[in-house]
């Protein structure tokens, strides 16, 4: 109880200091941020509630291939002629984003490997530097032909590479009937609760890779939305690397190679999306011939100035897109619904997702749970023009190997302070709502995690 009081007191004091310092070193004016804001000479709030959340205009801008809603202005807005191409000035399609934690304090109760003694709670506090640097270029090269490229370096994961890269071909046929994306795409981009546009940054796990088809040593789970998580204990990618049950995957993977088509042929109230991808969880290329495919529909039920609501549902069908410890291929599919309600400065998001594994080898049928579910509920409120407050609840009913799977429930609290519209500091506190299980499971080892971070975009 004393430890709980100390943790809460520390969080309150740090929160007070954080807001006070921010007030002392900021001015009341705000400015537009990268690429598109510079190109169209507008403030970022035209497309964002607050970065990275998109509002209704931002969603339509994304759907229309980085052209203003209802337009096909790719070759006419602030472009210069270069041969047969009409190109933006560099500052109008190039930007970067730096984000991550500058202070983290994590409390967990971990049982020593091979020990039968209950794990004792321990705190680990450390300073750092924002871990994720993204450099991106996006825009249009001519009417109705757009592009997006994102290069990302993640210091925490020691990884650098292309996160997303695709071309868009827009307004094929009558306006807004069909748009095509081809390349390394994020399938959930148009869903009511998209993977990549969250105010809560994903926080990585603390794991050690034990080799091909060996379960890793995990001291602490990743803090990501349970609805988007992999959910299964004992699945591997086709290279033999463990797929952590808390890592995003399938329809909610950050990006996969493929092609999709989307549009609004019946008006703004209905959006369709159909796509096909290389098999998910491929280290590179497509080692199995079958493809994964998905379908998503979205219904925009209200679109007034101060109130909007939408509901989306999807199905993702995998084929031989994962492996189990016997090295056999299994097929992993996903089905889910998501909703978003906006009322003035309040955003509410919800997602419920069911995952299923089929084609399981006979030797694992009695020891492997083939169904798993995840629920995520999130609410954000823009309390002032600079302060965003948020809360998220996650529940994961895990599947996979029955002697290892552990369900978990988490609560996350957040405050984000925008020094300018493109520069923010944030506080985040994650709380495990389940008993610790004496440190025997990564899903329960973690007790509380407190973060102070920064999010900068230019």
N, C-alpha and C positions, 0 to 999 in steps of 0.2 A: 504494500500500500504506500509506504514511504517513497519507494522508487517511482511509483506512478505519479505521486504528487510532484516529485522532483522533475520528472519528464514534462508534466504539464506546465509547471512554473517556468522551466527553461524555454519551452515553446512560446509562452506568453511574453516573456521578457525579450526574446529575440524578435518576435513579431513587432513589439512596440519600437524597438531600436531600428528595425528595418524601415518602418513607415516614417519614423522621425527623420532619419538620415536622408531618405528619399525626398522628403518635403524640403529639407534645407538646401539641396543641391539641384533642384529642378525649377524650371520656369513654366508659366501656364500655357505657352503656345505649343501646338502640335503640328507635325509635318507629315506629308505623304511619304510612303516608302516604296520599295524598289520598282524596277522595270515598268510594270503596268501603270503605277501611279505617276511615274515620271512621263511615260508616253502620253497618257491622257490628261495630265496636269490636274489630278484630283487627289483628295486625301484618301488614305487607306481605308477609312471607314465607309467609303462608297461600296466596297466589296466585303469588308470584314466587320463583324460585330466588334471583335478585337482579335488581332493576329494570334493564332492562325485560323480562328473560326471564320467561316464564310457566312455571309448573310444571303438573302434571296438574290440580290444582284450578282454577288460573287459566284453563286452556284450557276446562274445562267451564263455568266461570262466564261466559266470553265466548260460548260456543256457546249458552248458555241465556238470552241477552239480558240480561246483567248481573243475573241472579238466581242465588242459590246453587244448586249442582248438585242436581238432584232436587227442586227446590222451584218454586213459582209465587208468590213472596212479594212481588211488586211493590208491592202496596198495603198491606202490613202491617208493614214494618220501618221504624221511626223516621220515619213520615210524618205529616203533618197534613192535615186536611180543608180543601179550598178549593172550595166549590161541589160539583160532581160529581167533582172530581179529588182525588186524594190525593197530595200532593207532599212531597218531601224538604225538609228545611232546606237552605238554600243551600250550607252547608259540606259537605253530604253528596253533592252532585253537581257541585261546581265545583272545579277545580284548575288548576295551571299547571306547566309544566316549562321550565327554562332549561338549555340545553346548548350546548357548543361549545368551541372552542380558545382558551386564553389565552396560549399560546406555540406557535409553529410554526417549524420549521427545515427547509427544503426544499433539497435539492441536485439540480440537473439540468444537463444538457449540451445546450444549445439552439443550433442553427445559425442564424445571422442570416438573415432572409428574403431570398431571392435570392442568397445566398452559397454558394460551393462549398467554403468552408473549414470544416473540422470544428469542431463546437461545443466550447468549453472548459467543464469542470465549474465551476459557480458555486453558492455558498451564498446563501440568502436567509432570514434569521431576523427574525421580527417578533412583537411583542406584540399582543394583541387582547382582545376581550371575547367571551364566549360568544355565538355568532351567531344561534342559533335560540331563539325564545321561542314557546311554545305555550300557549294558553289553551283549556281544554276543559271541557265539561259533559257528563255522562253519568249515566244512571240509568233508572228506570222511572216511568211516570206512573200506571199501574194494573197489575193482574195481567197478566203476559205481554205488555206493551207497553213497550218500552224505546226509548232514544234515545242518540245520541252526536253531539257537535259539537266539532270542533277547529279553532281559528283559529291560524294560524302566521305569524310574521314572521321572515324569514331575511335577516339583514343582509348576508351574503356574496353572496347571489343578488339582493339588493335587491327582494325580493318579499314581499307580504303578502296573505293570502287564506284561504279555507276549504280546509283540507286534506282533511277528512272530515266528512260530515254525513249521518246516516241514521236511519231508524226501524227498529225490530225488532218483529216480531209472532211470538210464541213459543208453542211447544207446541200447534200446530194439529193437532187430532186427539188421539190418545193422547200421553202425555208423551214429549217428545224425538223424536217422529216427523218433525216439520217445523217449521223456523223460517225466517222470511222477513226479509231486509234490503232496504230500498229507499232510494236516495239516492246520495250520493257514497261509494262503498265501496271497500275494499281487497280485491281478489279472493283474495289468497293468505293471508288471515287465519287460515284453519284448516289450512294446509299444515304438513307436518313442519318446514319451515324457512321461516317467514313473513318477508316483506320488512321489516316495521316493527319487529319485536322482536329487535334485534341488540344485543349489547354493544358492538360496533364501530360508532361513528357513521359515517355517510357523510361523506366529505370531497370537496368540490366540485372541479371542474376549473378551469383558468385559460385562459379562452377569450374571444375577441372576436367578436361577431356581425357577419358581413360582408354581411348583407342576405338578401333572399329568394332561395332556391335557389342560394346561394353557400356553399361549405364555409367554416367559421369558421377563424380563426387560433387554434390551440391550442398552448400552451407546455407544459402538463402535464395529464395525464389525471386524471379523478376516481378516487378510491380507494373503489370500491364492489364488492360481490360479483360476480364474473364470471358466475355462473349467472343472476343477475338482470338483467344488462346488456343493452343493445339489440343490441350485437355487430356491427352493420353500418356500414361506411363508405359514405356516399353516399345515405342515406335522409333524407327530410324529412317534417315533419308537413304537414297539409293547408293550413297557412298559409304554407308555404315556409321555415320555420325548420329548421335542421339538427337532426336527432336524433343527439346524440353517442353513439358506440358504447359508452361506459361508463355511460350513464344508465339507470336502471331503467325498464322499460316493459312493456306487455301485461299478462300475468297478475301480474307483479311490479311494476306501477306503484304508486305510493303510493296513488292513489285514482282511480276513474273513475265516471261517472254510470251507474247501472244498478240491477238487482234480482237477487237470488239467493235460493236456497232450500237449506237443509242440514238434516241430521238423522241420528239413529241408530236406525232402526226395528228393527234386529236385535240391539240391545244395544251395550255400550260398545266392542266390538271392531271396529266398522265405522262409518265416517262417509262420507256422500255430500254432494256440493255441485254444484249446477248454476246457472249465471248467464248473464245477457245484459247487454251494455253498449252504450252509444253507441260508435261507431267510436273506437278508441284514437288518441291523438295529435291530438285535435281542440283547437284553441285555445279554442273555446267552442261548446257545443251539439253538433249532429250535422249536418255539412254534406253527408254522404252517407247515403242511405237505408239501406243494409245495416248490420246490427248485428254486433258481435263476440259470441261466446258461448264458454263454457268448461264443462268438467266436471272434477271432482276426486273421487277416492276415497282414503280413508285407512284403513289397517289398524293397529289398536293390538294389537300382538303380545304384550305383557307389561305388566302393571299392578300389580306388587307394591309394597310400601312403599318399598323402596330400589332397585328396578330397573324401568325401563319402556323400551319400544321401540316405535316406530311407523314405518310406511312409507307414503308417499303418492305418487300419480301423477296427472298432469293433462294435459289437452289444451286449448289455446286456439286458436280458429279466427277469424282476422281476414278481413275483406272490404273491399277498397278503403280500408285504414286507414293508408296511408302513400303518399308520392310519391317519385319519383326526379328526377334533374336535368332530364329531358325534360318534366317536369310531369305525366307519366302517373301514374295510380293503380296501385298494386300491393297485393297482399294478403299480409299478414305474419302467420304463425301460429307457435305455440310448443308444444313437448311436453317433458315432463320428469318426473323422479322426485326425491324427497327422502326423507331418513331422519333420525331422531333417536333416540339412545340415551342414557338417563340411568342412571348407576350411582352411588349415594350422592351425592357432591358433584361428580361429573364429568358434563359434558354434551358429547356429540359430535353434530355436524350435518354433513350432506352433501347436495349438490344437483348434479344433472347435467341440463342443459337444452339442447335443440336448437331452433334458430330456422330457419324457411324462408320465403323470399320467392317468390311465384308471380305470374303475370300480368305478367311483365316485358316491356317493349317489345322488339321485335326488334333495335333499334339497340344495345341494351345486353347482349344475350345472350352475346356473346363476351368482354365486359369486366367482368361483374358476377358474383361468386360468390354463389349464392342460398342457401347453407347455412352456418350458423355454430353453434358450440357453446361452452358455458361450464361449468366445473367449479369448485365451491367446497367446501372441507373446513374445518371449524372445530371446535376443542375448547376448552372452558372448564373450569377447576377452581376451586372455592371452597376455597382453601388454608387459610384461617382464616375466622372469622365475619365478618371485615372485608375480606379481601384476595381478589380474584378475578384469576386469571391466564388469559390466552387466547392462542391462536395460530390463524391462518387462512391457508390456501393458496388462491390463485386462479389459474386458467389460462383464458385466453380465446383460442379459435381463431376469429379474426374472419372475417367475410364482407364482401360489398359490392364496391366498385370495386377491381379487382385491383392497380392501380398505386398504391393508397393503403393498403389494409388491412394492418394489422400486428398480429400476435398478441403476447400478453404474458403473463408469469407473475410473480406478486407473492407475497411473504410478509409477513404482518403479525403483530407481537407486541404484547401488551397487558397492562397491569396496572391494576386499578381498586381504589381504596381507599375504603371506605364509612365516612365520618365518622359518619354515622347511616344508617339504612336508606333514607332519602330524599335523602341528600346524599353525593355521591361525587366524588373527583378521579381522573383517569386519565392514564396514559402510553400512547402508541401510537407504534410505529416500523414504517414500511412500507419494504420493501426490494424493488427491482426485480431479479428473478433473470435477466433477459435482457441481452445486450450492448447498449450505448448506441446503436449504429447511427450514431455520430458526430453525434448531435443532429438526425437527419433526420426522426424520427417522434415525435409526442407520447406514444405508448405506450412509447417507449424513452428519451425525454428525461429523464424522472424517474428518479433513481437511488436516493434515500433521503429519507424524510420523517419527522420526529420531532415529536410533538405532546404538549403538556400541556394538559389540558382539565378542565372541570367539568360535572357533571350534577346538577341540583337539581330536585326535584319536591315540590309541596305541594298 
